[in-house]
Amino acid sequence: MLLASFLHLLAGLALCFFTVHYIYYIVTALYRFSGAQMQSEDAKYIKKRWKGGTVEPHPTEKALIVNYKLEAAVFGDPGDPMLEDKKDCQRIIRLKSLNSKTDPAVLAREVVDKCDLIHKSQLCDIEQIIYYLKNRKVVETPVVGAAGGHHSHHQQRSVSRISDKASAPVDTEKASIRNVDDYIELLYEDLAEKVKGSRLILQLARDPDNLEELEKNGKGLKGGNETDEA
Protein backbone atom coordinates (compact mmCIF):
# COMPACT_ATOMS: atom_id res chain seq x y z
CA MET A 1 0.00 0.00 0.00
CA LEU A 2 2.77 2.39 0.93
CA LEU A 3 4.73 1.35 -2.16
CA ALA A 4 1.79 2.13 -4.41
CA SER A 5 1.34 5.56 -2.80
CA PHE A 6 5.06 6.27 -3.24
CA LEU A 7 4.92 5.31 -6.91
CA HIS A 8 1.89 7.58 -7.45
CA LEU A 9 3.80 10.42 -5.81
CA LEU A 10 6.80 9.89 -8.09
CA ALA A 11 4.56 9.80 -11.14
CA GLY A 12 2.89 13.05 -10.06
CA LEU A 13 6.24 14.77 -9.52
CA ALA A 14 7.51 13.58 -12.92
CA LEU A 15 4.36 14.86 -14.62
CA CYS A 16 4.67 18.19 -12.80
CA PHE A 17 8.35 18.53 -13.81
CA PHE A 18 7.54 17.72 -17.44
CA THR A 19 4.70 20.28 -17.47
CA VAL A 20 6.93 23.03 -16.02
CA HIS A 21 9.70 22.21 -18.49
CA TYR A 22 7.26 22.29 -21.43
CA ILE A 23 5.81 25.66 -20.34
CA TYR A 24 9.36 27.07 -19.98
CA TYR A 25 10.21 25.88 -23.51
CA ILE A 26 7.10 27.56 -24.97
CA VAL A 27 7.72 30.85 -23.12
CA THR A 28 11.38 30.90 -24.23
CA ALA A 29 10.46 30.26 -27.87
CA LEU A 30 7.85 33.04 -27.80
CA TYR A 31 10.35 35.46 -26.25
CA ARG A 32 12.96 34.71 -28.91
CA PHE A 33 10.43 35.13 -31.71
CA SER A 34 9.15 38.40 -30.24
CA GLY A 35 12.71 39.73 -29.83
CA ALA A 36 13.64 38.86 -33.42
CA GLN A 37 10.44 40.47 -34.71
CA MET A 38 11.06 43.65 -32.71
CA GLN A 39 14.65 43.86 -33.95
CA SER A 40 13.45 43.46 -37.54
CA GLU A 41 10.91 46.26 -37.07
CA ASP A 42 13.47 48.50 -35.34
CA ALA A 43 15.83 48.11 -38.31
CA LYS A 44 13.45 50.23 -40.36
CA TYR A 45 14.73 53.38 -38.66
CA ILE A 46 17.74 54.40 -40.75
CA LYS A 47 19.50 57.75 -40.65
CA LYS A 48 21.99 58.94 -43.28
CA ARG A 49 24.39 61.84 -43.04
CA TRP A 50 26.88 63.32 -45.50
CA LYS A 51 30.12 65.04 -44.55
CA GLY A 52 31.79 67.15 -47.20
CA GLY A 53 35.53 66.92 -47.77
CA THR A 54 38.13 68.04 -50.27
CA VAL A 55 37.48 69.18 -53.84
CA GLU A 56 39.96 68.61 -56.69
CA PRO A 57 40.07 69.12 -60.47
CA HIS A 58 39.20 66.19 -62.73
CA PRO A 59 42.41 64.91 -64.41
CA THR A 60 41.01 64.82 -67.96
CA GLU A 61 37.67 66.66 -68.05
CA LYS A 62 36.28 70.09 -67.21
CA ALA A 63 34.84 68.83 -63.96
CA LEU A 64 35.24 68.90 -60.19
CA ILE A 65 35.74 65.81 -58.02
CA VAL A 66 34.07 66.20 -54.62
CA ASN A 67 35.26 63.77 -51.94
CA TYR A 68 32.83 63.17 -49.09
CA LYS A 69 31.96 60.67 -46.37
CA LEU A 70 28.60 58.91 -46.11
CA GLU A 71 27.55 57.83 -42.62
CA ALA A 72 24.56 55.53 -42.08
CA ALA A 73 23.08 54.36 -38.78
CA VAL A 74 20.26 51.93 -37.93
CA PHE A 75 18.36 52.92 -34.77
CA GLY A 76 16.24 50.85 -32.39
CA ASP A 77 15.22 53.85 -30.29
CA PRO A 78 16.06 57.52 -30.84
CA GLY A 79 19.65 58.06 -29.76
CA ASP A 80 20.33 54.32 -29.53
CA PRO A 81 22.07 53.16 -32.76
CA MET A 82 22.04 49.40 -33.37
CA LEU A 83 24.42 49.51 -36.36
CA GLU A 84 26.68 52.20 -37.83
CA ASP A 85 28.72 52.30 -41.04
CA LYS A 86 30.89 54.84 -42.90
CA LYS A 87 31.91 54.95 -46.56
CA ASP A 88 34.19 57.24 -48.56
CA CYS A 89 32.47 58.44 -51.75
CA GLN A 90 33.03 60.79 -54.68
CA ARG A 91 30.75 62.99 -56.76
CA ILE A 92 31.77 64.38 -60.15
CA ILE A 93 30.40 67.81 -61.08
CA ARG A 94 30.79 68.46 -64.81
CA LEU A 95 31.17 72.13 -65.77
CA LYS A 96 29.42 72.12 -69.17
CA SER A 97 29.18 75.90 -69.28
CA LEU A 98 32.92 76.42 -68.68
CA ASN A 99 34.68 78.14 -71.60
CA SER A 100 37.25 80.85 -72.27
CA LYS A 101 34.71 83.60 -71.46
CA THR A 102 33.45 82.11 -68.20
CA ASP A 103 33.84 84.15 -65.01
CA PRO A 104 35.30 81.67 -62.45
CA ALA A 105 33.85 83.62 -59.51
CA VAL A 106 30.29 83.49 -60.90
CA LEU A 107 30.49 79.80 -61.80
CA ALA A 108 32.03 78.97 -58.41
CA ARG A 109 29.09 80.59 -56.59
CA GLU A 110 26.66 78.64 -58.78
CA VAL A 111 28.41 75.35 -57.97
CA VAL A 112 28.45 76.03 -54.22
CA ASP A 113 24.76 77.00 -54.23
CA LYS A 114 23.72 73.84 -56.09
CA CYS A 115 25.95 71.24 -54.39
CA ASP A 116 25.10 70.60 -50.74
CA LEU A 117 28.37 68.69 -50.28
CA ILE A 118 30.46 71.85 -50.72
CA HIS A 119 30.53 74.29 -47.80
CA LYS A 120 30.35 78.03 -48.47
CA SER A 121 33.76 78.42 -46.82
CA GLN A 122 35.24 76.50 -49.81
CA LEU A 123 34.06 79.11 -52.33
CA CYS A 124 37.55 80.58 -52.80
CA ASP A 125 39.04 77.10 -53.39
CA ILE A 126 36.35 76.26 -55.96
CA GLU A 127 37.01 79.53 -57.79
CA GLN A 128 40.75 78.74 -57.99
CA ILE A 129 40.09 75.22 -59.30
CA ILE A 130 37.69 76.53 -61.95
CA TYR A 131 40.26 79.15 -62.97
CA TYR A 132 42.82 76.33 -63.33
CA LEU A 133 40.44 74.23 -65.45
CA LYS A 134 39.59 77.23 -67.62
CA ASN A 135 43.24 77.88 -68.46
CA ARG A 136 44.36 74.25 -68.70
CA LYS A 137 45.35 73.61 -72.30
CA VAL A 138 44.69 70.49 -74.36
CA VAL A 139 47.30 69.87 -77.05
CA GLU A 140 46.29 67.92 -80.16
CA THR A 141 49.01 65.57 -81.45
CA PRO A 142 48.55 64.12 -85.00
CA VAL A 143 49.25 60.42 -85.49
CA VAL A 144 51.95 59.51 -88.04
CA GLY A 145 51.17 56.71 -90.53
CA ALA A 146 53.09 53.43 -90.75
CA ALA A 147 54.87 54.55 -93.94
CA GLY A 148 56.25 57.59 -92.13
CA GLY A 149 53.83 60.10 -93.67
CA HIS A 150 50.78 61.79 -92.17
CA HIS A 151 47.28 60.48 -92.79
CA SER A 152 44.94 62.51 -94.94
CA HIS A 153 42.78 65.08 -93.16
CA HIS A 154 39.69 62.84 -92.89
CA GLN A 155 41.80 59.90 -91.58
CA GLN A 156 43.76 61.81 -88.96
CA ARG A 157 43.34 60.94 -85.32
CA SER A 158 44.62 62.90 -82.36
CA VAL A 159 45.52 62.05 -78.81
CA SER A 160 44.76 64.69 -76.18
CA ARG A 161 47.14 65.31 -73.32
CA ILE A 162 46.94 67.81 -70.52
CA SER A 163 49.83 70.26 -70.27
CA ASP A 164 50.28 72.34 -67.12
CA LYS A 165 52.54 75.37 -66.85
CA ALA A 166 55.36 73.18 -65.59
CA SER A 167 56.24 70.30 -67.91
CA ALA A 168 56.18 66.87 -66.28
CA PRO A 169 58.50 64.02 -67.29
CA VAL A 170 56.99 61.58 -69.79
CA ASP A 171 56.03 58.21 -68.31
CA THR A 172 56.87 55.48 -70.84
CA GLU A 173 55.45 52.59 -68.81
CA LYS A 174 53.68 50.06 -71.03
CA ALA A 175 50.31 48.84 -69.75
CA SER A 176 49.68 45.11 -69.19
CA ILE A 177 46.22 43.56 -68.85
CA ARG A 178 47.59 41.38 -66.04
CA ASN A 179 48.03 44.50 -63.92
CA VAL A 180 44.58 46.00 -64.55
CA ASP A 181 43.62 45.64 -60.85
CA ASP A 182 46.65 47.75 -59.89
CA TYR A 183 45.66 50.42 -62.42
CA ILE A 184 42.12 50.54 -61.01
CA GLU A 185 43.51 51.08 -57.51
CA LEU A 186 45.44 54.10 -58.81
CA LEU A 187 42.10 55.77 -59.63
CA TYR A 188 41.45 56.08 -55.88
CA GLU A 189 44.79 57.75 -55.06
CA ASP A 190 45.90 61.39 -55.39
CA LEU A 191 45.63 63.41 -58.60
CA ALA A 192 48.98 62.33 -60.09
CA GLU A 193 48.17 58.63 -59.52
CA LYS A 194 44.65 59.09 -60.96
CA VAL A 195 46.15 60.52 -64.15
CA LYS A 196 48.64 57.65 -64.38
CA GLY A 197 45.94 55.01 -63.80
CA SER A 198 43.64 56.60 -66.40
CA ARG A 199 46.46 56.70 -68.97
CA LEU A 200 47.38 53.03 -68.45
CA ILE A 201 43.74 51.89 -68.65
CA LEU A 202 43.34 53.96 -71.84
CA GLN A 203 46.33 52.09 -73.30
CA LEU A 204 44.60 48.78 -72.59
CA ALA A 205 41.29 50.00 -74.07
CA ARG A 206 42.97 50.69 -77.42
CA ASP A 207 43.59 46.95 -77.86
CA PRO A 208 40.33 45.13 -78.79
CA ASP A 209 41.67 41.94 -77.17
CA ASN A 210 41.53 43.66 -73.77
CA LEU A 211 37.95 44.92 -73.97
CA GLU A 212 36.39 41.75 -72.53
CA GLU A 213 38.64 41.84 -69.46
CA LEU A 214 38.03 45.57 -68.96
CA GLU A 215 34.27 44.96 -69.16
CA LYS A 216 34.57 42.46 -66.28
CA ASN A 217 36.19 45.20 -64.21
CA GLY A 218 33.60 47.79 -65.17
CA LYS A 219 32.33 48.16 -61.58
CA GLY A 220 35.80 48.99 -60.29
CA LEU A 221 36.37 51.47 -63.10
CA LYS A 222 33.17 53.31 -62.19
CA GLY A 223 34.09 53.25 -58.50
CA GLY A 224 30.52 53.92 -57.56
CA ASN A 225 31.05 57.66 -58.21
CA GLU A 226 28.13 60.07 -58.56
CA THR A 227 27.94 62.48 -61.46
CA ASP A 228 26.36 65.92 -61.49
CA GLU A 229 26.38 68.73 -64.00
CA ALA A 230 26.72 72.47 -63.58
C-alpha positions in Angstrom: 0.0 0.0 0.0 2.8 2.4 0.9 4.7 1.4 -2.2 1.8 2.1 -4.4 1.3 5.6 -2.8 5.1 6.3 -3.2 4.9 5.3 -6.9 1.9 7.6 -7.4 3.8 10.4 -5.8 6.8 9.9 -8.1 4.6 9.8 -11.1 2.9 13.0 -10.1 6.2 14.8 -9.5 7.5 13.6 -12.9 4.4 14.9 -14.6 4.7 18.2 -12.8 8.3 18.5 -13.8 7.5 17.7 -17.4 4.7 20.3 -17.5 6.9 23.0 -16.0 9.7 22.2 -18.5 7.3 22.3 -21.4 5.8 25.7 -20.3 9.4 27.1 -20.0 10.2 25.9 -23.5 7.1 27.6 -25.0 7.7 30.8 -23.1 11.4 30.9 -24.2 10.5 30.3 -27.9 7.9 33.0 -27.8 10.4 35.5 -26.2 13.0 34.7 -28.9 10.4 35.1 -31.7 9.2 38.4 -30.2 12.7 39.7 -29.8 13.6 38.9 -33.4 10.4 40.5 -34.7 11.1 43.7 -32.7 14.7 43.9 -34.0 13.4 43.5 -37.5 10.9 46.3 -37.1 13.5 48.5 -35.3 15.8 48.1 -38.3 13.4 50.2 -40.4 14.7 53.4 -38.7 17.7 54.4 -40.8 19.5 57.8 -40.7 22.0 58.9 -43.3 24.4 61.8 -43.0 26.9 63.3 -45.5 30.1 65.0 -44.5 31.8 67.1 -47.2 35.5 66.9 -47.8 38.1 68.0 -50.3 37.5 69.2 -53.8 40.0 68.6 -56.7 40.1 69.1 -60.5 39.2 66.2 -62.7 42.4 64.9 -64.4 41.0 64.8 -68.0 37.7 66.7 -68.1 36.3 70.1 -67.2 34.8 68.8 -64.0 35.2 68.9 -60.2 35.7 65.8 -58.0 34.1 66.2 -54.6 35.3 63.8 -51.9 32.8 63.2 -49.1 32.0 60.7 -46.4 28.6 58.9 -46.1 27.6 57.8 -42.6 24.6 55.5 -42.1 23.1 54.4 -38.8 20.3 51.9 -37.9 18.4 52.9 -34.8 16.2 50.9 -32.4 15.2 53.8 -30.3 16.1 57.5 -30.8 19.7 58.1 -29.8 20.3 54.3 -29.5 22.1 53.2 -32.8 22.0 49.4 -33.4 24.4 49.5 -36.4 26.7 52.2 -37.8 28.7 52.3 -41.0 30.9 54.8 -42.9 31.9 54.9 -46.6 34.2 57.2 -48.6 32.5 58.4 -51.8 33.0 60.8 -54.7 30.7 63.0 -56.8 31.8 64.4 -60.2 30.4 67.8 -61.1 30.8 68.5 -64.8 31.2 72.1 -65.8 29.4 72.1 -69.2 29.2 75.9 -69.3 32.9 76.4 -68.7 34.7 78.1 -71.6 37.2 80.8 -72.3 34.7 83.6 -71.5 33.5 82.1 -68.2 33.8 84.2 -65.0 35.3 81.7 -62.5 33.8 83.6 -59.5 30.3 83.5 -60.9 30.5 79.8 -61.8 32.0 79.0 -58.4 29.1 80.6 -56.6 26.7 78.6 -58.8 28.4 75.4 -58.0 28.5 76.0 -54.2 24.8 77.0 -54.2 23.7 73.8 -56.1 26.0 71.2 -54.4 25.1 70.6 -50.7 28.4 68.7 -50.3 30.5 71.8 -50.7 30.5 74.3 -47.8 30.4 78.0 -48.5 33.8 78.4 -46.8 35.2 76.5 -49.8 34.1 79.1 -52.3 37.5 80.6 -52.8 39.0 77.1 -53.4 36.4 76.3 -56.0 37.0 79.5 -57.8 40.7 78.7 -58.0 40.1 75.2 -59.3 37.7 76.5 -62.0 40.3 79.1 -63.0 42.8 76.3 -63.3 40.4 74.2 -65.5 39.6 77.2 -67.6 43.2 77.9 -68.5 44.4 74.3 -68.7 45.4 73.6 -72.3 44.7 70.5 -74.4 47.3 69.9 -77.1 46.3 67.9 -80.2 49.0 65.6 -81.5 48.6 64.1 -85.0 49.2 60.4 -85.5 52.0 59.5 -88.0 51.2 56.7 -90.5 53.1 53.4 -90.8 54.9 54.5 -93.9 56.3 57.6 -92.1 53.8 60.1 -93.7 50.8 61.8 -92.2 47.3 60.5 -92.8 44.9 62.5 -94.9 42.8 65.1 -93.2 39.7 62.8 -92.9 41.8 59.9 -91.6 43.8 61.8 -89.0 43.3 60.9 -85.3 44.6 62.9 -82.4 45.5 62.1 -78.8 44.8 64.7 -76.2 47.1 65.3 -73.3 46.9 67.8 -70.5 49.8 70.3 -70.3 50.3 72.3 -67.1 52.5 75.4 -66.8 55.4 73.2 -65.6 56.2 70.3 -67.9 56.2 66.9 -66.3 58.5 64.0 -67.3 57.0 61.6 -69.8 56.0 58.2 -68.3 56.9 55.5 -70.8 55.4 52.6 -68.8 53.7 50.1 -71.0 50.3 48.8 -69.7 49.7 45.1 -69.2 46.2 43.6 -68.8 47.6 41.4 -66.0 48.0 44.5 -63.9 44.6 46.0 -64.5 43.6 45.6 -60.9 46.7 47.7 -59.9 45.7 50.4 -62.4 42.1 50.5 -61.0 43.5 51.1 -57.5 45.4 54.1 -58.8 42.1 55.8 -59.6 41.4 56.1 -55.9 44.8 57.8 -55.1 45.9 61.4 -55.4 45.6 63.4 -58.6 49.0 62.3 -60.1 48.2 58.6 -59.5 44.6 59.1 -61.0 46.1 60.5 -64.2 48.6 57.6 -64.4 45.9 55.0 -63.8 43.6 56.6 -66.4 46.5 56.7 -69.0 47.4 53.0 -68.4 43.7 51.9 -68.7 43.3 54.0 -71.8 46.3 52.1 -73.3 44.6 48.8 -72.6 41.3 50.0 -74.1 43.0 50.7 -77.4 43.6 46.9 -77.9 40.3 45.1 -78.8 41.7 41.9 -77.2 41.5 43.7 -73.8 38.0 44.9 -74.0 36.4 41.8 -72.5 38.6 41.8 -69.5 38.0 45.6 -69.0 34.3 45.0 -69.2 34.6 42.5 -66.3 36.2 45.2 -64.2 33.6 47.8 -65.2 32.3 48.2 -61.6 35.8 49.0 -60.3 36.4 51.5 -63.1 33.2 53.3 -62.2 34.1 53.3 -58.5 30.5 53.9 -57.6 31.1 57.7 -58.2 28.1 60.1 -58.6 27.9 62.5 -61.5 26.4 65.9 -61.5 26.4 68.7 -64.0 26.7 72.5 -63.6 
